[in-house]
Amino acid sequence: MALGEKITTILNGTIESIRSVIPLAMTIEKPSLFTQPFTQMSISVLIGMTGDLRGRLMIEGHETIFGSIGETMFGMPLEGEMLESFTGELGNMIAGNLATIVFQKGITIDITPPTVLVGQTKIYGFDKAFRVPIHFENKGELQLILTIDNE
């Protein structure tokens, strides 16, 4: 499978995973290519990928959107350390589901444990990066970021 096909499969698989993990109405914009650095403003979860495609999956947004998702999923508001822990676990659920989805399409990836980033952070060290804004009705927006390392 060509690199472009792998990237498309990973992006589509991530969107499919987000739709199955997060029980909220959402609108997903088209992916856009961007260059280094990526500046994260509030909170995000970063998960490394190895295997047939090397890179990182990052889900970034304001604490309020992660809090709204957590409250929808668990029925109680999350803040502080619980919100940070939930953000990591949400990323883990999405990436784990992604690995299963793309395996069924012929791509094998392994994922690293989630790393939660809080505050303003700049991300460097990738060859290509794609951003997919995801809007949650009356809740806010997440940025799905997929970075690709040199093959």
N, C-alpha and C positions, 0 to 999 in steps of 0.2 A: 504494500500500500504506500502510495506517495505521501510525502510530508503534508501537503495541502489537504489530502483526504483525512489523514490522521488528525490534523488540527480541527477540521470541520466535525469529525466524529466526536472528538473530545468536547468541543464547544456545545454541540447538540446534546451530547450525553449529560453534560453538566446542567444544561437547561432542563432536560428531562428529570434529572435527579432533584433539582431545586423544586420543580413542580410537584414531585411526589413527596418530598420531605416537609415543605412549608405549606401549611393548610390555609393560605390566603389567596385572594384574587390578585393576579399580577399581570403586568404588561411588560413584555420583554422587547427591548429595542434591538436593532441590528448591531452586530459586532463592528467595532472600528479598530484599526491598527494604530498604535501609538509608539513613541520612542521613549528612551530613558531620560531622566528618571521619572518614576511614578511617585507622586507625593500623596501619602495617606493622611487624612486629616483627623480622624476620630478613633475608630477601633476597627480592627480587621483580624481575620484568621488566615494564616498562610500554611499551605500544605504542599510539600514537595512531591514530585512524581518522578519515578524512574521506570525503566522497562522500554517498551516500544516507542515511547515519547518521553523525553526528559524536559522538565520544566517545573513550574509552580502554579498552583491554583490559589487565588486570593479572593476573599469575599470581604468587601470594605463598605462601611457605612457609618452613620451616626449612631451613637449609643441608643437613641430613642427607637430606631427601627429594629435593632436587635432586641431591645426590651419589649417592643410590641409583638414581635414574632414569638419571643419566649412566653409572654403572657398569653398569647393565643394558644400555644402548644401545651402550656402547663397550668393555665388558669390563675396565675399569680404574677404580680410584677416582679421583675428581676433588676437588681442594681448592684453596683460595686463588684466584689469578687464573684458573686453568683452570676452576674451578667457576663463577666469575663470568662468564667468557666463554661457558661452556656454557649458563648460565641465560639469557643474552641470545639465544643461538642457538636454544635450545628455544622461547622466546617467538616468535622470528622464524619458525620452522618452523610453529608452531601458527597464528599470525596469517596467514601466507602461504597455508596450506592453507584457513583460514577464508575468506579473500577468494575463493578458487576455489569453495568450496562454496556460499557465498551468491550469487555471481554466477550460478550455475546455477539459483538460485531467484528471480532477478530483482532482486537488490540489488547495487549496485556500491559497493565501498569501496576506498579506497587506505589503505595502512598506512605508518607512519613507521618508521625504524630503531628497534631496541629500545633502551630505556634501562634499565640495571640499577641497582636501588636496594639498598644494603646498610646494615643497621642500622635503628634505629627511625626511621620517617618518617611524617609525617601528610600525607594527600592532601586538598586542598580544591578547590573551584571546579567542581563538577558539579551538575547539576540532579537527576538520578536515578542511583541505583546499585543494582546487583544483585550478590549474593554467592552463589556456588555452591561448597559444600565438596565436595572430591573426595578420597575415602579410597583409598589404595593398600594392598592386602593386605600386612601385615607390614612396611610401609615408612614410612607416615606420611600426612600430609594436605597438600593444596594448596588454596588458596582462589582460585577464579576470580572476578575482580571485573570487572564491566562498568559503566563510568560513561557516562552519556548527557548530552550538552550540549544546550542549548536549540536547537530547530530553527529 
